[in-house]
Amino acid sequence: MTQPYPDRPRPTDARPARTRPARLTWAQVRAQWPLALVLIGLAVSLGFVFVDRWRRGAFLLGVVALGAAMLRASLSYERARLLAVRTKGFDVVFFTGIGVVIVWLATSVDSLGTG
């Protein structure tokens, strides 16, 4: 009895070779500096929130979003790397809108005695 397709391996013949992902080089990590700046700003703003300085943390979060908008507007897609989510126009409008709203909320909400 012959196989209908002798040149195709059967599923039980052999396991497919596992391939390793490419190693991450220092140059690839260093190229992500716009995203790193935004993440560092996010971490600092969350640090303010965790130590009960929520208005300062919220204000800084808004400033970080505005900074992300400026970075996205000034850098090309190749330089922005992971900071680029959609088109440049959408990213700039989105980051600017979020930043303005958060800064406005942080400055307009009464502190209720929490500073």
C-alpha positions in Angstrom: 0.0 0.0 0.0 1.4 3.3 -0.9 1.1 6.7 0.7 -1.1 9.2 -1.1 1.5 12.0 -0.7 4.9 10.3 -0.1 6.8 13.7 -0.2 4.9 15.2 2.8 6.0 14.2 6.3 3.4 12.6 8.5 2.5 14.5 11.6 4.1 11.8 13.8 7.3 11.6 11.8 9.3 14.4 13.5 8.7 17.4 15.7 9.3 20.8 14.1 12.5 22.4 15.0 12.2 25.0 17.7 13.6 28.3 16.9 14.9 30.7 19.4 14.0 34.4 19.3 16.7 36.7 18.2 18.8 38.1 20.9 18.1 41.6 22.0 21.1 43.8 21.4 22.1 46.9 23.4 21.6 49.1 20.3 17.9 47.9 20.1 17.4 48.7 23.7 19.1 52.1 23.4 16.9 52.9 20.4 13.8 52.8 22.7 14.8 56.0 24.6 11.5 57.9 23.8 9.4 55.1 25.4 11.9 54.9 28.3 11.5 58.6 29.1 7.7 58.2 29.1 7.8 55.1 31.3 10.2 56.8 33.8 7.9 59.8 34.0 5.0 57.4 34.6 6.9 55.6 37.4 7.7 58.9 39.1 4.2 60.2 38.8 2.8 56.9 40.3 5.4 57.2 43.0 3.9 60.6 44.0 0.5 59.0 44.0 1.6 56.1 46.3 3.1 58.5 48.8 -0.2 60.4 49.0 0.7 63.3 46.8 -2.0 62.5 44.2 -2.4 66.0 42.8 1.4 66.3 42.1 1.3 62.8 40.6 -1.7 63.5 38.4 -0.1 66.8 37.3 3.1 65.1 36.4 1.2 62.3 34.6 -0.4 65.0 32.4 2.9 66.6 31.8 4.4 63.3 30.8 1.5 62.7 28.3 2.1 66.2 26.8 5.8 65.3 26.6 4.9 62.1 24.8 2.8 64.1 22.4 5.8 66.4 21.7 8.1 63.4 21.2 5.7 61.8 18.9 5.2 65.0 16.9 8.9 65.7 16.5 10.3 62.2 15.9 9.9 60.1 12.8 8.2 56.7 13.0 11.6 54.9 12.9 12.9 57.0 15.9 9.7 56.9 17.9 9.6 53.1 17.8 7.3 51.7 20.4 5.9 55.1 21.3 4.2 55.1 17.9 0.9 53.3 18.2 -1.3 54.6 15.4 -0.6 57.3 12.8 1.4 60.3 13.9 -1.7 62.6 13.8 -3.8 60.3 16.0 -1.0 59.7 18.5 -0.3 63.5 18.9 -4.0 64.4 19.3 -4.6 61.5 21.7 -1.6 62.2 23.9 -2.3 66.0 23.9 -6.0 65.4 24.8 -5.2 63.1 27.6 -2.4 65.4 28.9 -4.6 68.5 28.8 -7.5 66.8 30.6 -5.3 65.3 33.3 -3.5 68.6 33.9 -6.8 70.4 34.0 -8.2 67.9 36.5 -5.1 68.0 38.7 -5.1 71.8 38.9 -8.9 72.3 39.2 -9.9 69.7 41.8 -9.9 71.0 45.4 -7.2 69.3 47.4 -9.5 68.7 50.4 -6.6 69.3 52.8 -4.3 66.7 51.3 -1.9 69.1 49.7 
